[in-house]
Amino acid sequence: MTVLLDELRDSAQRDGVEKFVVGAEVHQDGSALVVTRSELDDFLPGIDEAVHGLGALGGSSNSTL
């Protein structure tokens, strides 16, 4: 898996990508974790979404989440 992530990251850098989004689906006992944005958020207030984070190309996926 690490090799694939490294290849994707290298390819993105060659294409000029500077940031990426990492997402995860978290399941436990038949349920899934969903987060809801604050109603005060400027971007898509109040929507439900998967856990995710915006990272830099040099960062790890785990630390981004």
C-alpha positions in Angstrom: 0.0 0.0 0.0 2.8 2.4 0.8 4.4 2.0 -2.6 1.0 2.8 -4.3 0.7 6.0 -2.1 4.2 7.0 -2.9 3.6 6.5 -6.7 0.4 8.6 -6.5 2.1 11.3 -4.5 5.1 11.4 -6.9 2.7 11.6 -9.9 0.7 14.4 -8.3 3.9 16.4 -7.7 5.0 16.0 -11.3 1.5 17.3 -12.3 1.8 20.4 -10.1 -0.6 19.3 -7.3 0.3 20.9 -4.0 -2.4 19.6 -1.7 -4.6 16.5 -1.4 -7.6 15.4 0.5 -7.6 12.2 2.6 -10.8 10.5 3.5 -11.8 7.5 5.6 -14.9 5.5 6.3 -14.9 4.4 10.0 -17.2 1.4 10.8 -17.8 -0.3 14.1 -20.6 -2.7 15.1 -22.6 -2.1 12.0 -22.5 1.7 12.3 -20.5 4.3 10.3 -19.0 7.5 11.7 -20.4 10.6 9.9 -19.5 14.2 10.9 -21.8 17.2 10.5 -20.4 20.6 9.6 -21.3 23.5 11.8 -24.3 25.6 10.7 -21.9 28.5 11.0 -19.4 27.1 8.5 -18.9 29.3 5.4 -18.5 26.2 3.2 -21.5 23.8 3.0 -22.9 24.5 6.4 -24.8 21.7 8.1 -24.0 18.9 5.7 -23.0 15.4 6.8 -19.8 14.0 5.4 -17.1 11.3 5.9 -14.0 12.0 8.1 -11.4 13.8 5.9 -8.6 16.3 6.0 -6.6 18.5 3.7 -2.9 17.6 3.6 0.4 18.7 2.0 2.2 16.4 -0.4 4.9 15.7 2.2 2.6 14.7 5.0 1.3 11.3 5.8 -2.3 10.2 5.3 -2.6 9.2 8.9 -1.5 12.5 10.3 -3.9 14.3 7.9 -6.9 12.4 9.2 
